[in-house]
Amino acid sequence: MNAPLDVSFFARAAKPLSSYRKYWASRFGTAPFLPMSRAEMDKLGWDSCDVILVTGDAYVDHPSFGMAVIGRMLEAQGFRVGIIAQPDWTSAEAFKALGKPNLFWGVTAGNMDSMINRYTADRKIRTDDAYTPGDVAGKRPDRAAIVYSQRCREAYKDVPLILGGIEGSLRRIAHYDYWSDKVRRSIVVDAKCDLLLYGNAERALVEIAHRLAAREPVLSITDVRGTAFVRRPDDETGRDWFEIDSRSVDEIGRVEAHVNPYMTTSEQAAEQGATCAKEDEAKAVAQAAESAGASSASVAAKPQAPAAPAVSPITFHANPALKGKLKVPPRDRSVIRLPSYEQVKSDPVLYAHANRILHLETNPGNARALVQAHGEGVTARDVWITPPPIPLTTAEMDLVFDLPYARSPHPSYADENGSHDGATKIPAWEMIRFSINIMRGCFGGCTFCSITEHEGRIIQSRSEDSVIKEIEDIRDKVKGFTGTISDLGGPTANMYRLGCKSPEIEAACRKPSCVYPGICSNLGTDHGPLIKMYRRGRALKGIKKILIGSGLRYDLAVKSPEYVKELVQHHVGGYLKIAPEHTEQGPLTKMMKPGIGSYDKFKQLFEKFSLEAGKKQFLVPYFIAAHPGTTDEDMMNLAIWLKKNGFRADQVQTFYPSPMATATAMYHSGRNTLRKIHRTAESDDETVDIVRGEKRRRLHKAFLRYHDPKNWPLLRETLKAMGRADLVGNGKHHLIPTFQPLNDGAYESARKKNSTPVAAKTGIASKASGQPVKGRMLTQHTGLPPRVTGAAGSAAAGKGAGRKAR
């Protein structure tokens, strides 16, 4: 059984969000929407805002939008909160719209990183923005968090500025920037913010808001978890810390022995004759340090050649009275000094080393503070990063999600009919309009993903009653609801209430993943609470269907066949998306993903339970091209697997090096940061094959889209060069044909966006109607097997066309 969520180490480690005395402005009550204009403030009776939030997204008052959560949380604490959404950043005027904030600015680029929002993985500018009314691009600047911070300073320079959101969170230390192909400074330095809050920041923000309201200077707030800030090297407040020097590889100071990521914490401890408890860990380190100290004293005291026979050499002995009393520095006063920005900027090996240390210090139960120097001489300053925030308890999660959200976009975005469904539709809101977030966090640790770096590995779950209440609220209050809940999920669909069986082990663990290379023996995998919630939800009056749209962790799901049956027979709308990401071990080991065998096991259960229910349903597998560690042969083998299994993947994801992700460190440094970093690679396992350059990235993408005639010339050339000309031919088992179509080599997908230009529709559709010719092969946008023609096929196709993409 899982450890009860509210009696874990973390539940007892922080002040509850509900325990603060409300600020005096709570007398104004709850706003229907947080104001975006002075007119709305006047209507609420406000003469000013205590906090003004600036965001790169349109303001949607829904718990899936970060600014709405932060705004409503601060409102619940009694503060008056205004929002400036997608302002004109070319001057400071738009930032003065609500007047001067009494306490602080809160700045974020939005729910997405502004660079990922604007550029594709091939660095091409996108033509849309799902977080903007009308899906219009260009409503936020590049590096929006920095630009907005600068304009806030111009508007009211003496107001404290607090930066947050995923863009700031993933740039809290010096980081590789894919778009400029260089290492950039911490965003704390570039944005000149007073504080950066990383991760889900409710706990830190509420504490800071109350301290600022009590007139505490923002520069003195340096003890809040989950924050980053600048300190000058000569600042006295940083003097009483125990500093662990980790500025060079192979010499990381007195720090715990590295935990092998391929062993559980308990196994590692057992090897050393210890346990997983933090106290035992500290004792073992102290004893090791004591032994090392005694040994070094003996070496230092090695007798020299005597000057005269009568003189005896002096020997030194460890004081027996001190035996067993050596103490390691307390974690809460220890700080690890990372290589400086100047060092990691010019040395990819040190960059990999720094990135590895940061990822080892992410468990709130044992993480230490980090510090990284930026600048030299008179410009020298240190960026301090406090340990990660304490996860929210179930009661606190309920508090956050039970706040009075309007669950719709701000009225200022409505069309002339007062609707948000026409030209002013916000696609990101439309996608989550009828969905419910049941948990936060992810212990998967996939190296290409930044969820763990942002939300943490500890799963934070809502109570079943809170989720059921939200389903009822959607049913009763949300316009346009037809009876279908589009998702009950989060970062993953099936990690609800899963966690470590032991609070002590959970607090001491330093593993990057709980499910790689296999599921940890200490991890609870009971899907019972999730099954119970599904059944209770779909039994509600007025609820026709509850679909699961979040990505499924299938290696966990197979541990509970009952869950798979429940999911497949009641919560799949014809298609279920899962992400094996690849079929070959090379890239999978760099992704920290399970082998394709786990996919096959889940597929068997999926097909078995679909057949029992009399339903024809499909799995939608997603794959990544050009991930670090992927060879051309790996991609060829993946293409062969796709052809063999009848998949034509129209929607292809190329690896996108997002800031601070482990795979991004591999991409930049060429080193495997899942292993200890050495100055010179001592084995092949320490280096990684990196897919760089437009031509090779295009080739890996072409293997995934082997069915597109546009890619055939490149694939023929490559396969011949690889000595695999046997895969070129006109038979069923060949990967690509020897011929090229008479037209321009175009390919038409069922989803127009994924098609290449079509010069002639011969062989695809009839010229008269443009409709599919009976018996011809067409595919869904997700790369499903051939669609069944006729009325039944059209109905089945319609079910899947609206599913949200990964």
Summary of the structure (lengths in Angstrom):
residues: 806
radius of gyration: 28.4
end to end distance: 32.0
largest distance: 114.6
contacts: 2638
relative contact order: 0.09
helix: 37%
strand: 12%
